Amino acid sequence: MAWNALILFGVLATSLVASAVIFLLAESRHTTRSVFNLAAAVLKLLLVGWIIRGVYQNAEYELRFTIIDGVDFILHADALGMMFVGLSSLLWLFTTIYAIGYLEKAPNRSRFFGFFSLCVASTVGIALAGNLFTFLLFYELLTLSTYPLVVHRGTRESLRAGQIYLYYTLGGGALLLFGVVALHVLVGDTEFVPGGVLSGLDPALHPLLIGIFLMMVIGLGVKAALFPLHAWLPMAMVAPAPVSALLHAVAVVKAGAFGIARLVYDVYGIEFAFSLGLLGPLAVAASITIIYGSVRALAQDDLKKRLAFSTISQVSYIILGISLFGPVGTLGGLVHLLHQGLMKITLFFCAGNYAETLGVHKISELDGAGQRMPATSVAFTLGAFGMIGIPPMAGFISKWYLGIGALEAEMHWVLGVLILSSLLNAAYFLPILYRIWFRRRERLWCEEKVLGRFETSGWLLVPTLATAAFALIAGVLAGMPFSPLYWADLIVSREYLQ
Amino acid sequence: MSGLLGTAALILAPGVPLALGVLWGVPRLRRRIGPIAPWAAVPALLLALFGTPGETAELSWLLFGSQLGMTETTRVFLFFTALIWFAAGIHGRGHLADGDHCERFCVFWLFTLAGNIGLILALDVALFYTSFALMTFAAYGLIVHDGGETARRAGRVYLVLGVLGEALILLGLLLAAQATETPLLPMLAELPEAIAGAPERDLIIASLWLGFGIKAGLPLLHFSLPLAYGAAPVPAAAALAGAMIKAGLLGWLVTLPLGFVGLQHWGTIILLTGLFAAFAAALIGVNQKQPRVVLAYSSISQMGLITVGIGAWMVAPEQGPLLAVAITIFALHHALAKAALFLGTDVVRHRTRRPVFWLWLGLGIPALALAGLLPSGLLAKTSLKYGVMAATEVPAAWSYVPLLLSLAAIGTTALMARHLWLLRLEAGRDDAQPTAWHGWALITAATLLGVLLLPLWGIDAPWMAAAGGLADALWPLAAGLGLAALAWRWLRPLPIPPADVLLLLTPLPGLALRAGRALGVTGPAARRVLRHLEAKALDRYRSTDHRLGRFSEQLWRREAPLLFALLLAVVALVGIRIA
């Protein structure tokens, strides 16, 4: 047991220690920093692999100590949490590799990588949190550690984006705090338990519980970029590509979506939430966000901005899945947590590659990019097909489960939302692919650089191809053990059908 | 074929082209893959010839857990699909092997082929839909290959309709899967029965019928076909028109609830649509000026006849066995003949030293077969008529269907006459090196064999009826030829553009063009105006979007504290009120 607690702590500590050491390292010690960073990421991945194996075999991993009477700090590894930890550790490794290549010769790298590791540490903390208090702690830490990353470039625009980012997230955090305190008053320390802890309360309190739910969903919805709380996300695009990739695929938006999952499954309990009538409005909010994000994405010419609006739309698939009452819908939502991460990080890596190698930021300048950078463009194509939901990409698996889940929950209109969203996704991704592959380049590239002997630097190319391959494999081999679908199935069978 | 060998053959048939397509990604291998690409269809052809229907291959690791297998019907589809791709590949060796000039053609070719074969062999819904999507999207690369404005427009229309079709099919499959016992792992074979009993039956049938109909050239959804067949390189057009159009038909056959319950209203709608397609496509087709576009309309017309069979099957489920055979024969006969005609358009353009007589004989065989004079066409049409007539408990108006089918044959004959006439004008125009004629010869020989052997193929075919049908088949042929002769002497083709309905569907550009012409503004000028308007609209959309973004930013930047105070106050009030 003590061993298990130590390993659990190790998962959190790897990135925390990495962060501290990197802050202490001198700016010029590039190699040491990179080696240390990568070593920490690999070590963490190994530890996570170990725990995933353990959780699969029903081993207990828990670390708890009392802070003040009645408030515990709890880290606990369950199937749902490990899914998120697994995603963030895997993508942390790739993003670190990518960032090393991307920020070569850029200033303030020590600060960047320090906060980068801190950001991952808080994500892991969110995933492993065993009660609402611990969750809130890391949730706020995430806000604070991502701010320096968003404003990293220090330009006027990025400072403005950072300011708005803080307004939104701190405001959301405040609402969440209110909710946590309110629940604490009602039931004491709110541990995450499958099936929830609130269903036994006096029915007279139900209206109050609805109010608290609303408040907490708004608080979490800010990070998950639910409409109309999404405006910070497209602005945060001024951050460097690895940060955008991390923000969109792993850290911030996912923390929001994951928080909503915890709230619904492990605090309120899905059946109780359903009986309170909370899931219907949540599904409507998610559906509006899905459509709204896609419609806005259509109008963007800036590649990263289009991807940002696409994130707004896609993350709400997860929330939509959560709000579908029934195991299949849950499965669809949870599996999309992983799938969206893999696909979206690929797309952002590609956008970064185009920007870094060719100086291209706008979609209208992408003509003929497939000729110049075929590997990156193949990765982008796979990611885009996944987003549209074309089989055999991972996105199709999510969509199929969401669709069947919607039908099982007898919410047929959701099917319309899914189909419409796919069409909109096709409408804003296929023209990009057309430009990349079928248009001919007639002018020179904006600022073309020759980086390494491949089409771009190996540091940038390898993570891009790796995540694209994962997004493909997650779809093609969905039926294999330890695929995202398999793991989501495990979560559902363990937590949902208690 | 023994178990292991059979499994391997099932996997290799779609696997070989897929693997070759993936390997093409390695630049060093490209030069080697080009020359063998035409042969990628051979494993599928061998499977169709020597495989045993009923064998399956489990691929539990693929998607949700997939299965490949072959049934009696899909064997026929596999046979002509593989044969057409093989022949077209041989014909298009120049396109496929030329590594520098036509780089991408090869990879799109291989992926489209893999998708086409995969969807025929798939037994589960997920793999079927995956293969269908692979085929749809990869074929875009074949259509736009030439890179000109015509090809790009054709590609655009094709892709928009293709995406729409995929969405409709997904909707139908999801709803249908939900009605099966295992919604997460549905097998194709379970779908028809599940749909027949599903509460959303009409919605499912509508979405599947329209979704697959986009591939099968359903009227009003057909307009990507003439554009695509006219724009794609000839071998690709042959594969599109011979094999891929039948994928839509196969989609209908494996999903629609045929033979389970009589669906009078659906059957009538489908039957009427089919008849409409058969006649309207012929009328539009004879006015076309490009041989390949004429052939495209002929395809739409012929698919209309097959659709009549589907409609009849829906109304009279008890005629299922007979109609299934009729539809399969018709599909086989039309696929081979149409592929031969398409490849022929290329062969005839080049000066050749081969005797002209044999060339025109070769070109004439598939045309005559389609017109229903040669045994295969005769049998196909007769068995269809026979199937329709044998249906009992149908409205009295049905007695006219056979007559209408005969009248449709007049249209087919006229189309074929028009096609051959246009070919004659084009013959020998091209001074370029003659392209390979082996592919064309192969498919023509196959058609000839089909013409002679199909009647012998042991089906409980209404032989006597067919023999009696010869007389029935002769008069439409004579009428068609007579009509063609009259038209050639006295009529001039109407100026109907290849994408006929597209202009009707988007009346604005068409009307504007016409109005412009009336005012003396030429087509290009009117088009410029349109483009300008389009850009204006896009600009407006963009600026609205921009303003929306600015507004929310301003709101949050300036008034954030106020907003939050308000929000908190509301929440607190609600809380107090509730408590």
Chai-1 contact restraints between the chains, C-beta under 6 A:
chainA,res_idxA,chainB,res_idxB,connection_type,confidence,min_distance_angstrom,max_distance_angstrom,comment,restraint_id
A,I164,B,W556,contact,1.0,0.0,6.0,A-B,restraint_1
A,I164,B,R557,contact,1.0,0.0,6.0,A-B,restraint_2
A,Y167,B,W556,contact,1.0,0.0,6.0,A-B,restraint_3
A,Y167,B,A560,contact,1.0,0.0,6.0,A-B,restraint_4
A,G171,B,F564,contact,1.0,0.0,6.0,A-B,restraint_5
A,P207,B,I578,contact,1.0,0.0,6.0,A-B,restraint_6
A,L208,B,I578,contact,1.0,0.0,6.0,A-B,restraint_7
A,L208,B,A579,contact,1.0,0.0,6.0,A-B,restraint_8
A,G211,B,V574,contact,1.0,0.0,6.0,A-B,restraint_9
A,G211,B,G575,contact,1.0,0.0,6.0,A-B,restraint_10
A,G211,B,I578,contact,1.0,0.0,6.0,A-B,restraint_11
A,M215,B,V571,contact,1.0,0.0,6.0,A-B,restraint_12
A,A231,B,S552,contact,1.0,0.0,6.0,A-B,restraint_13
A,A299,B,Y541,contact,1.0,0.0,6.0,A-B,restraint_14
A,A299,B,R542,contact,1.0,0.0,6.0,A-B,restraint_15
A,A299,B,D545,contact,1.0,0.0,6.0,A-B,restraint_16
A,I390,B,A133,contact,1.0,0.0,6.0,A-B,restraint_17
A,P391,B,Y129,contact,1.0,0.0,6.0,A-B,restraint_18
A,P391,B,T130,contact,1.0,0.0,6.0,A-B,restraint_19
A,P391,B,A133,contact,1.0,0.0,6.0,A-B,restraint_20
A,P392,B,T130,contact,1.0,0.0,6.0,A-B,restraint_21
A,G403,B,L174,contact,1.0,0.0,6.0,A-B,restraint_22
A,I404,B,Q178,contact,1.0,0.0,6.0,A-B,restraint_23
A,I404,B,P183,contact,1.0,0.0,6.0,A-B,restraint_24
A,L407,B,Q178,contact,1.0,0.0,6.0,A-B,restraint_25
A,I419,B,A167,contact,1.0,0.0,6.0,A-B,restraint_26
A,I419,B,L171,contact,1.0,0.0,6.0,A-B,restraint_27
A,S422,B,A167,contact,1.0,0.0,6.0,A-B,restraint_28
A,L423,B,A167,contact,1.0,0.0,6.0,A-B,restraint_29
A,A426,B,V163,contact,1.0,0.0,6.0,A-B,restraint_30
A,F438,B,V144,contact,1.0,0.0,6.0,A-B,restraint_31
A,L477,B,W61,contact,1.0,0.0,6.0,A-B,restraint_32
A,A478,B,L63,contact,1.0,0.0,6.0,A-B,restraint_33
A,G479,B,W61,contact,1.0,0.0,6.0,A-B,restraint_34
A,G479,B,F64,contact,1.0,0.0,6.0,A-B,restraint_35
A,G479,B,G65,contact,1.0,0.0,6.0,A-B,restraint_36
A,M480,B,W61,contact,1.0,0.0,6.0,A-B,restraint_37
